[in-house]
């Protein structure tokens, strides 16, 4: 347990390091965007690839993406109800901030750095139900409800996930696992050389992307959105960790993943619908800070 705590603290220190480097002018938020591209296109796909080296597929695992898919729709509905008598900006905010989880460039580095291969696969399964929603379906539904032209179909939104290298690698490896097909060892060995960089790079990137706001007029929406996300996370974590018929590593990984922060795609979608981008940025930063505190704690406690 002490090793896990120390490792989690190191991850937090990397976030602080990235933030300090930005504040003193050594690095910038734009550098964080460049680092994110490296993570999403190189280090994260390699980390996912390595995690499948010893993975044995079980059809019962498919309940995990069902849970995350249902959680997205539940929170989408909650966002609709909360904003029923509110402004257009409030509807956009609640319907795009309540659902969807930032798993690819936030949660996976934590899981891959501490829980190992089984935890990574379980988190990827959770993201399998989450990705179609956070990468397009939430946006399409929200755009239709506010009377805007979403500019994309539901099918196109779902297919968008295959433009992401990390999801594509995960999907291919999952199919190969179903049919008990293994890649040659040199492929895994090459990926193993790159994958350890994923965690540190992701934590530094998060530090570079952190933004704070002192606008108290937006505090109510920020608190409401994050409180509701936390409430659902607690329900999912408790029920899954207590009752799911899976190994300890899988149950722990899913319980922790439930506390992932707001999707990093949400600000872009809010901007596209001409919503309150500053409010979304503030809420996302608060969400990241909450996850940075709770997720390492859960690694130690569970």
Residue frames relative to the residue before (quaternion, step in Angstrom):
aa qw qx qy qz dx dy dz
X 1.0000 0.0000 0.0000 0.0000 0.00 0.00 0.00
X 0.6339 0.5369 -0.3342 0.4453 3.59 0.99 -0.79
X 0.6258 0.5390 -0.3369 0.4520 3.59 1.05 -0.74
X 0.6492 0.5132 -0.3105 0.4677 3.57 1.00 -0.85
X 0.6487 0.5232 -0.3119 0.4562 3.57 0.96 -0.89
X 0.6558 0.5089 -0.3053 0.4666 3.57 0.94 -0.91
X 0.6605 0.5086 -0.3055 0.4601 3.57 0.96 -0.89
X 0.6441 0.5161 -0.3153 0.4683 3.57 1.00 -0.83
X 0.6402 0.5209 -0.3171 0.4671 3.58 1.02 -0.80
X 0.6231 0.5368 -0.3317 0.4622 3.57 1.05 -0.77
X 0.6272 0.5300 -0.3315 0.4647 3.58 1.02 -0.81
X 0.6609 0.5010 -0.3059 0.4675 3.59 0.95 -0.88
X 0.6335 0.5327 -0.3252 0.4574 3.57 1.02 -0.75
X 0.6194 0.5357 -0.3374 0.4643 3.58 1.10 -0.67
X 0.6138 0.5279 -0.3413 0.4776 3.58 1.08 -0.70
X 0.6505 0.5108 -0.3013 0.4745 3.55 0.95 -0.96
X 0.6291 0.5466 -0.3258 0.4465 3.58 0.98 -0.87
X 0.6638 0.5033 -0.3003 0.4647 3.57 0.91 -0.92
X 0.6641 0.5073 -0.3006 0.4596 3.57 0.97 -0.89
X 0.6553 0.5071 -0.3051 0.4694 3.59 0.97 -0.89
X 0.6355 0.5308 -0.3281 0.4547 3.59 0.97 -0.83
X 0.6462 0.5001 -0.3191 0.4802 3.58 1.08 -0.68
X 0.6841 0.5079 -0.2953 0.4322 3.59 0.87 -0.94
X 0.7288 0.4032 -0.2526 0.4924 3.61 1.02 -0.68
X 0.5820 -0.6569 0.3333 0.3445 3.57 1.29 0.14
X 0.4353 0.6912 -0.4705 0.3339 3.59 1.24 0.16
X 0.7737 0.0903 -0.0371 0.6260 3.56 1.08 -0.83
X 0.2752 -0.7625 0.5622 0.1635 3.59 -1.26 0.26
X 0.6790 -0.4591 0.3677 0.4393 3.54 -1.31 0.12
X 0.6083 0.5546 -0.3431 0.4524 3.58 1.11 -0.68
X 0.6056 0.5346 -0.3514 0.4732 3.60 1.10 -0.63
X 0.6132 0.5543 -0.3401 0.4483 3.57 1.11 -0.71
X 0.6217 0.5330 -0.3309 0.4689 3.57 1.09 -0.74
X 0.6556 0.5060 -0.3076 0.4685 3.59 0.99 -0.84
X 0.6400 0.5126 -0.3201 0.4746 3.58 1.01 -0.85
X 0.6227 0.5535 -0.3360 0.4393 3.58 1.02 -0.81
X 0.6323 0.5276 -0.3338 0.4586 3.59 1.02 -0.75
X 0.6391 0.5137 -0.3251 0.4711 3.58 0.99 -0.80
X 0.6526 0.5247 -0.3099 0.4503 3.56 0.95 -0.91
X 0.7381 0.4528 -0.2431 0.4372 3.57 0.70 -1.13
X 0.7620 0.3886 -0.2008 0.4776 3.58 1.09 -0.66
X 0.7921 0.2744 -0.1497 0.5243 3.61 1.15 -0.43
X 0.7981 0.3557 -0.2164 0.4356 3.60 0.30 -1.22
X 0.6698 0.5029 -0.3103 0.4497 3.61 0.93 -0.83
X 0.6433 0.4967 -0.3433 0.4707 3.66 0.87 -0.76
X 0.6440 0.5129 -0.3269 0.4641 3.60 1.03 -0.74
X 0.6414 0.5192 -0.3272 0.4604 3.60 1.00 -0.79
X 0.6466 0.5058 -0.3138 0.4771 3.58 1.02 -0.79
X 0.6328 0.5450 -0.3223 0.4457 3.56 0.96 -0.89
X 0.6718 0.5016 -0.2930 0.4595 3.58 0.88 -0.96
X 0.6435 0.5527 -0.3284 0.4153 3.58 1.00 -0.82
X 0.6745 0.4961 -0.2951 0.4602 3.61 1.15 -0.48
X 0.4232 0.7368 -0.4589 0.2597 3.60 1.21 -0.10
X 0.8007 0.2138 -0.1069 0.5493 3.60 0.99 -0.79
X 0.4320 0.7278 -0.4454 0.2921 3.59 1.26 0.14
X 0.1403 -0.7605 0.6304 0.0677 3.57 -1.06 0.90
X 0.3659 -0.7767 0.4748 0.1936 3.58 -0.52 1.19
X 0.0321 -0.7565 0.6532 0.0006 3.53 -1.18 0.78
X 0.4914 -0.6984 0.4327 0.2891 3.60 -0.71 1.06
X 0.5756 0.5983 -0.3868 0.4015 3.60 1.12 -0.50
X 0.5510 0.6276 -0.3873 0.3906 3.58 1.21 -0.45
X 0.5787 0.6296 -0.3731 0.3600 3.61 1.15 -0.52
X 0.5010 0.6314 -0.4374 0.3988 3.58 1.25 -0.07
X 0.5805 0.6148 -0.3661 0.3886 3.59 1.18 -0.58
X 0.6966 0.4278 -0.3064 0.4877 3.68 0.77 -0.82
X 0.5774 0.5706 -0.3826 0.4413 3.60 1.13 -0.53
X 0.6429 0.5310 -0.3166 0.4523 3.58 1.00 -0.86
X 0.7044 0.4564 -0.2831 0.4641 3.60 0.82 -0.94
X 0.6156 0.5384 -0.3415 0.4632 3.59 1.09 -0.70
X 0.6688 0.4891 -0.2903 0.4787 3.58 0.97 -0.89
X 0.6231 0.5475 -0.3378 0.4448 3.59 1.03 -0.77
X 0.6346 0.5323 -0.3245 0.4568 3.58 1.02 -0.79
X 0.6850 0.4743 -0.2891 0.4713 3.57 0.88 -0.92
X 0.6123 0.5505 -0.3461 0.4497 3.59 1.05 -0.72
X 0.7131 0.4418 -0.2560 0.4804 3.57 0.88 -0.95
X 0.5763 0.5580 -0.3749 0.4648 3.58 1.15 -0.52
X 0.6571 0.5008 -0.2930 0.4812 3.56 1.03 -0.84
X 0.6333 0.5256 -0.3241 0.4665 3.57 1.04 -0.79
X 0.6387 0.5271 -0.3183 0.4614 3.57 1.04 -0.79
X 0.6283 0.5326 -0.3217 0.4670 3.56 1.07 -0.78
X 0.6849 0.4835 -0.2870 0.4633 3.60 0.88 -0.92
X 0.6567 0.5265 -0.3134 0.4397 3.58 0.96 -0.85
X 0.7645 0.3759 -0.1856 0.4897 3.56 1.04 -0.78
X 0.3189 0.7962 -0.4737 0.1999 3.58 1.28 0.16
X 0.7841 0.2536 -0.1331 0.5506 3.58 1.01 -0.82
X 0.5400 0.6452 -0.3814 0.3830 3.55 1.26 0.29
X 0.6851 -0.4714 0.3662 0.4175 3.52 -1.35 -0.15
X 0.6914 -0.4427 0.3635 0.4403 3.55 -1.33 0.10
X 0.6535 0.5203 -0.3117 0.4529 3.59 0.95 -0.86
X 0.6445 0.5190 -0.3191 0.4620 3.57 1.03 -0.77
X 0.6342 0.5218 -0.3330 0.4633 3.58 1.00 -0.79
X 0.6501 0.5040 -0.3125 0.4750 3.58 0.93 -0.89
X 0.6589 0.5305 -0.3082 0.4353 3.56 0.89 -0.96
X 0.7425 0.4311 -0.2508 0.4472 3.58 0.60 -1.11
X 0.7095 0.4702 -0.2820 0.4428 3.59 0.93 -0.79
X 0.7292 0.3805 -0.2478 0.5119 3.60 1.20 -0.34
X 0.6882 0.4631 -0.2851 0.4802 3.60 1.23 -0.29
X 0.6369 0.5417 -0.3449 0.4265 3.60 1.02 -0.64
X 0.7637 0.3150 -0.2206 0.5185 3.66 0.76 -0.86
X 0.7413 0.4558 -0.3135 0.3800 3.55 -1.39 0.03
X 0.1787 -0.7967 0.5763 0.0356 3.51 -1.03 0.99
X 0.3777 -0.6893 0.5712 0.2366 3.53 -1.14 0.73
X 0.0311 0.8383 -0.5382 0.0814 3.55 0.01 1.31
X 0.6601 0.5797 -0.3141 0.3599 3.57 0.85 -1.01
X 0.8342 0.1550 -0.0758 0.5238 3.58 0.73 -0.99
X 0.6825 0.4190 -0.3236 0.5040 3.59 1.18 0.48
X 0.7789 0.3766 -0.2061 0.4571 3.57 0.47 -1.22
X 0.6528 0.5494 -0.3222 0.4101 3.59 0.88 -0.91
X 0.6337 0.5195 -0.3585 0.4473 3.65 0.91 -0.70
X 0.6319 0.5167 -0.3330 0.4721 3.59 1.03 -0.77
X 0.7007 0.4836 -0.2731 0.4479 3.54 0.79 -1.06
X 0.6899 0.4811 -0.2884 0.4576 3.58 0.86 -0.95
X 0.6833 0.5007 -0.2892 0.4458 3.56 1.09 -0.64
X 0.7884 0.3125 -0.1519 0.5077 3.59 1.14 -0.51
X 0.7753 0.3658 -0.2074 0.4713 3.61 0.76 -0.96
X 0.4477 -0.7123 0.4500 0.2994 3.58 1.10 -0.50
X 0.8420 -0.2888 0.1540 0.4289 3.52 -1.42 -0.16
X 0.6778 0.4979 -0.3078 0.4448 3.59 0.81 -0.95
X 0.6520 0.5211 -0.3054 0.4583 3.56 1.00 -0.83
X 0.6301 0.5366 -0.3289 0.4547 3.58 1.02 -0.79
X 0.6693 0.4967 -0.3022 0.4626 3.58 0.88 -0.92
X 0.6452 0.5170 -0.3222 0.4611 3.60 0.96 -0.85
X 0.6557 0.4996 -0.3040 0.4776 3.57 1.01 -0.83
X 0.6269 0.5261 -0.3266 0.4728 3.59 1.06 -0.74
X 0.6287 0.5249 -0.3326 0.4676 3.57 1.03 -0.73
X 0.6228 0.5203 -0.3309 0.4816 3.57 1.04 -0.77
X 0.6794 0.4896 -0.2821 0.4681 3.57 0.99 -0.86
X 0.5407 0.6245 -0.3999 0.3970 3.58 1.19 -0.43
X 0.7092 0.4043 -0.2498 0.5207 3.60 1.05 -0.71
X 0.6541 0.5356 -0.2978 0.4434 3.55 1.20 -0.57
X 0.6406 0.6016 -0.3304 0.3444 3.59 0.89 -0.97
X 0.6693 0.4885 -0.3426 0.4427 3.67 0.75 -0.84
X 0.6585 0.5077 -0.3106 0.4606 3.58 1.10 -0.69
X 0.7513 0.4156 -0.2401 0.4530 3.58 0.68 -1.07
X 0.7077 0.4499 -0.2695 0.4734 3.61 1.15 -0.45
X 0.8594 -0.0117 -0.0105 0.5111 3.59 1.14 0.17
X 0.6876 0.5096 -0.3188 0.4073 3.61 0.76 -0.94
X 0.6209 0.5270 -0.3489 0.4638 3.61 0.99 -0.75
X 0.6502 0.5215 -0.3016 0.4629 3.56 1.01 -0.86
X 0.6570 0.5181 -0.3129 0.4496 3.59 0.89 -0.94
X 0.6707 0.4951 -0.2996 0.4640 3.59 0.87 -0.95
X 0.6653 0.5078 -0.3006 0.4572 3.58 0.91 -0.94
X 0.6548 0.5211 -0.3113 0.4504 3.58 0.91 -0.93
X 0.6633 0.5038 -0.3109 0.4578 3.59 0.93 -0.83
X 0.6873 0.5028 -0.2856 0.4395 3.59 0.98 -0.86
X 0.7069 0.4039 -0.2755 0.5111 3.59 1.14 -0.45
X 0.5579 -0.6506 0.3631 0.3655 3.55 1.31 0.15
X 0.5028 0.6321 -0.4376 0.3952 3.57 1.19 0.45
X 0.4798 -0.6284 0.5187 0.3254 3.55 -1.25 0.40
X 0.3537 -0.7765 0.4740 0.2173 3.63 -0.38 1.15
X 0.3697 -0.7666 0.4647 0.2443 3.60 1.18 -0.39
X 0.7677 0.2065 -0.1527 0.5870 3.59 1.24 0.18
X 0.4334 -0.6805 0.5231 0.2746 3.56 -1.15 0.57
X 0.6618 -0.4898 0.3781 0.4232 3.53 -1.31 0.27
X 0.6409 0.5265 -0.3252 0.4541 3.59 1.01 -0.85
X 0.6502 0.5137 -0.3184 0.4603 3.56 0.94 -0.87
X 0.6257 0.5438 -0.3314 0.4506 3.57 1.05 -0.76
X 0.6554 0.5057 -0.3080 0.4688 3.56 0.98 -0.87
X 0.6875 0.4938 -0.2829 0.4511 3.58 0.92 -0.94
X 0.5131 0.6587 -0.4073 0.3700 3.59 1.23 -0.40
X 0.6009 0.5914 -0.3666 0.3933 3.59 1.05 -0.68
X 0.6537 0.5173 -0.3269 0.4451 3.61 1.13 -0.50
X 0.5596 0.5506 -0.4141 0.4607 3.58 1.26 0.14
X 0.6060 0.5326 -0.3491 0.4767 3.57 1.30 -0.08
X 0.4534 -0.7240 0.4453 0.2682 3.63 -0.51 1.15
X 0.6492 0.5332 -0.3344 0.4271 3.59 0.93 -0.85
X 0.6842 0.4644 -0.2953 0.4785 3.60 0.90 -0.86
X 0.6304 0.5410 -0.3330 0.4462 3.58 1.01 -0.80
X 0.6461 0.5020 -0.3130 0.4823 3.59 0.96 -0.87
X 0.6490 0.5213 -0.3157 0.4553 3.55 0.93 -0.91
X 0.6737 0.5049 -0.3000 0.4485 3.58 0.85 -0.97
X 0.6558 0.5072 -0.3111 0.4647 3.60 0.92 -0.89
X 0.6841 0.4833 -0.2918 0.4618 3.57 0.89 -0.93
X 0.6201 0.5349 -0.3470 0.4572 3.59 1.07 -0.67
X 0.6482 0.5086 -0.3119 0.4733 3.59 0.96 -0.86
X 0.6498 0.5088 -0.3148 0.4688 3.58 0.96 -0.85
X 0.6445 0.5198 -0.3194 0.4609 3.59 1.05 -0.77
X 0.6110 0.5560 -0.3511 0.4407 3.58 1.03 -0.76
X 0.7588 0.3456 -0.1792 0.5222 3.56 1.01 -0.86
X 0.4554 -0.7270 0.4141 0.3044 3.60 1.31 0.36
X 0.3978 0.6864 -0.4971 0.3515 3.56 0.99 0.91
X 0.1435 -0.8066 0.5710 0.0525 3.56 -0.83 1.01
X 0.4409 -0.6787 0.5202 0.2728 3.56 -1.08 0.72
X 0.6326 -0.5299 0.3879 0.4106 3.64 -1.17 0.39
X 0.6308 -0.5787 0.3753 0.3555 3.58 -1.08 0.72
X 0.6271 0.5500 -0.3688 0.4100 3.67 0.89 -0.72
X 0.5917 0.5662 -0.3676 0.4406 3.60 1.13 -0.60
X 0.6861 0.4687 -0.2732 0.4848 3.56 0.92 -0.95
X 0.6449 0.5333 -0.3259 0.4398 3.58 0.99 -0.78
X 0.6368 0.5121 -0.3224 0.4779 3.57 1.04 -0.79
X 0.6676 0.4974 -0.2954 0.4688 3.58 0.92 -0.94
X 0.6255 0.5614 -0.3274 0.4318 3.58 1.11 -0.72
X 0.6150 0.5439 -0.3434 0.4560 3.58 1.17 -0.49
X 0.7270 0.4356 -0.2259 0.4803 3.58 1.10 -0.72
X 0.6329 0.6167 -0.3327 0.3293 3.57 0.90 -0.94
X 0.6177 0.5586 -0.3857 0.3970 3.70 0.91 -0.61
X 0.6177 0.5597 -0.3478 0.4292 3.61 1.17 -0.46
X 0.5122 0.6932 -0.4068 0.3026 3.58 1.20 -0.44
X 0.6807 0.5137 -0.2919 0.4330 3.58 0.82 -0.99
X 0.7066 0.4540 -0.2833 0.4630 3.63 0.64 -1.04
X 0.6628 0.5049 -0.3187 0.4519 3.60 0.91 -0.87
X 0.6611 0.5128 -0.3116 0.4505 3.59 0.95 -0.83
X 0.6633 0.5019 -0.3135 0.4581 3.59 0.96 -0.81
X 0.6442 0.4998 -0.3191 0.4832 3.60 0.99 -0.79
X 0.6258 0.5379 -0.3323 0.4568 3.58 1.03 -0.78
X 0.6373 0.5228 -0.3283 0.4613 3.59 0.95 -0.84
X 0.6365 0.5279 -0.3235 0.4600 3.59 1.00 -0.80
X 0.6664 0.5051 -0.2943 0.4628 3.57 1.01 -0.83
X 0.7174 0.4622 -0.2472 0.4589 3.58 1.10 -0.69
X 0.4928 0.6734 -0.4355 0.3378 3.62 1.21 -0.25
X 0.0101 0.7775 -0.6279 0.0352 3.56 -1.00 0.95
X 0.1759 -0.7933 0.5765 0.0858 3.58 -0.97 0.85
X 0.1477 -0.7772 0.6079 0.0672 3.55 -1.18 0.66
X 0.2870 -0.7672 0.5527 0.1536 3.58 -1.05 0.79
X 0.4295 0.7104 -0.4533 0.3245 3.59 1.28 0.19
X 0.2293 -0.8245 0.5062 0.1071 3.58 -0.16 1.29
X 0.5460 0.6278 -0.4028 0.3813 3.59 1.19 -0.37
X 0.7083 0.4342 -0.2529 0.4958 3.58 1.22 -0.45
X 0.4107 0.7563 -0.4368 0.2618 3.54 1.32 0.02
X 0.6172 0.5738 -0.3534 0.4061 3.61 0.99 -0.83
X 0.6849 0.4785 -0.2884 0.4678 3.59 0.85 -0.97
X 0.6434 0.5307 -0.3175 0.4512 3.57 1.00 -0.85
X 0.6717 0.4884 -0.2894 0.4760 3.58 0.92 -0.94
X 0.6527 0.5255 -0.3175 0.4440 3.60 0.91 -0.90
X 0.6799 0.4972 -0.2948 0.4513 3.58 0.82 -0.99
X 0.7136 0.4512 -0.2655 0.4655 3.58 0.82 -0.94
X 0.6200 0.5395 -0.3450 0.4533 3.60 1.08 -0.67
X 0.6681 0.4917 -0.3027 0.4693 3.59 0.94 -0.86
X 0.6322 0.5187 -0.3312 0.4708 3.59 1.01 -0.75
X 0.6538 0.5103 -0.3115 0.4638 3.57 0.97 -0.82
X 0.6299 0.5402 -0.3320 0.4485 3.58 0.99 -0.84
X 0.6749 0.4722 -0.2964 0.4835 3.60 0.89 -0.89
X 0.6280 0.5447 -0.3368 0.4422 3.59 0.99 -0.79
X 0.6410 0.5194 -0.3190 0.4665 3.58 0.98 -0.84
X 0.6566 0.5109 -0.3131 0.4582 3.60 0.92 -0.92
X 0.6724 0.4882 -0.2993 0.4690 3.61 0.85 -0.95
X 0.6784 0.5101 -0.2972 0.4374 3.58 0.84 -0.99
X 0.6854 0.4875 -0.2924 0.4551 3.58 0.83 -0.96
X 0.6980 0.4742 -0.2814 0.4568 3.58 0.80 -1.00
X 0.6969 0.4709 -0.2852 0.4596 3.59 0.86 -0.94
X 0.6861 0.4856 -0.2964 0.4535 3.59 0.84 -0.93
X 0.7057 0.4724 -0.2611 0.4590 3.59 1.05 -0.75
X 0.8425 0.2587 -0.0854 0.4647 3.57 0.82 -0.98
X 0.5477 0.6379 -0.4147 0.3480 3.65 1.09 -0.40
X 0.3983 -0.7522 0.4796 0.2136 3.61 -0.91 0.91
X 0.4542 0.6796 -0.4516 0.3577 3.58 0.84 0.98
X 0.6805 -0.4676 0.3601 0.4343 3.54 -1.31 0.13
X 0.6805 -0.4928 0.3589 0.4066 3.55 -1.28 0.40
X 0.6537 0.5326 -0.3211 0.4312 3.62 0.92 -0.89
X 0.6653 0.4956 -0.3007 0.4704 3.59 0.97 -0.88
X 0.6676 0.5029 -0.3069 0.4552 3.59 0.88 -0.93
X 0.6574 0.5096 -0.3055 0.4635 3.56 0.99 -0.84
X 0.6540 0.5263 -0.3138 0.4435 3.59 0.92 -0.89
X 0.6845 0.4754 -0.2901 0.4704 3.60 0.89 -0.92
X 0.6277 0.5417 -0.3339 0.4485 3.59 1.00 -0.83
X 0.6806 0.4715 -0.2807 0.4855 3.58 0.99 -0.84
X 0.6414 0.5432 -0.3204 0.4369 3.59 0.98 -0.85
X 0.5739 0.6031 -0.3726 0.4100 3.59 1.13 -0.59
X 0.6967 0.4461 -0.2609 0.4976 3.59 1.23 -0.47
X 0.3022 0.7596 -0.5156 0.2564 3.60 1.20 0.43
X 0.5206 -0.6634 0.4369 0.3131 3.61 -1.05 0.67
X 0.7380 -0.3917 0.3163 0.4493 3.54 -1.38 0.01
X 0.5953 -0.6058 0.4032 0.3407 3.56 -1.02 0.85
X 0.4746 -0.6824 0.4840 0.2736 3.56 -0.99 0.87
X 0.5942 0.5690 -0.3634 0.4371 3.60 1.27 -0.24
X 0.5205 0.6873 -0.3984 0.3131 3.60 1.17 -0.49
X 0.6602 0.5053 -0.3448 0.4357 3.67 0.78 -0.83
X 0.6421 0.5260 -0.3275 0.4515 3.59 1.00 -0.80
X 0.6677 0.4921 -0.3003 0.4709 3.59 0.97 -0.82
X 0.6305 0.5249 -0.3297 0.4672 3.58 1.04 -0.80
X 0.6358 0.5246 -0.3130 0.4718 3.56 1.03 -0.82
X 0.6497 0.5288 -0.3142 0.4466 3.58 0.99 -0.84
X 0.7162 0.4035 -0.2396 0.5166 3.57 1.12 -0.68
X 0.4312 -0.7273 0.4267 0.3210 3.58 1.38 0.16
X 0.3064 0.7414 -0.5244 0.2853 3.54 0.91 1.03
X 0.6917 -0.4533 0.3588 0.4329 3.56 -1.33 -0.27
X 0.2152 -0.8225 0.5173 0.0973 3.57 0.04 1.33
X 0.6301 0.5442 -0.3419 0.4358 3.61 1.01 -0.77
X 0.6363 0.5258 -0.3175 0.4668 3.56 1.02 -0.83
X 0.6535 0.5141 -0.3022 0.4661 3.56 0.97 -0.89
X 0.6480 0.5211 -0.3142 0.4581 3.57 0.98 -0.85
X 0.6405 0.5195 -0.3095 0.4735 3.57 1.03 -0.84
X 0.6771 0.4921 -0.2887 0.4647 3.58 0.87 -0.98
X 0.6557 0.5176 -0.3100 0.4540 3.58 0.99 -0.82
X 0.6434 0.5189 -0.3206 0.4626 3.58 1.02 -0.80
X 0.6396 0.5091 -0.3191 0.4795 3.57 0.98 -0.86
X 0.6389 0.5365 -0.3138 0.4532 3.57 1.00 -0.87
X 0.6499 0.5135 -0.3098 0.4669 3.58 0.98 -0.85
X 0.6523 0.5155 -0.3149 0.4578 3.58 0.94 -0.89
X 0.6338 0.5234 -0.3281 0.4656 3.60 0.98 -0.85
X 0.6795 0.4856 -0.2887 0.4682 3.57 0.91 -0.92
X 0.6298 0.5425 -0.3323 0.4457 3.59 1.03 -0.76
X 0.6763 0.4644 -0.2849 0.4958 3.57 1.15 -0.59
X 0.7499 0.4474 -0.2268 0.4312 3.56 0.78 -1.09
X 0.6704 0.5355 -0.3260 0.3969 3.60 0.84 -0.88
X 0.6646 0.4602 -0.3294 0.4879 3.66 0.85 -0.74
X 0.6163 0.5481 -0.3421 0.4501 3.57 1.09 -0.72
X 0.6616 0.5022 -0.2958 0.4717 3.56 1.01 -0.84
X 0.5802 0.5706 -0.3724 0.4462 3.58 1.09 -0.63
X 0.7029 0.4618 -0.2554 0.4770 3.56 1.01 -0.85
X 0.7189 0.4827 -0.2539 0.4309 3.57 0.88 -1.01
X 0.7136 0.4694 -0.2740 0.4420 3.61 0.84 -0.94
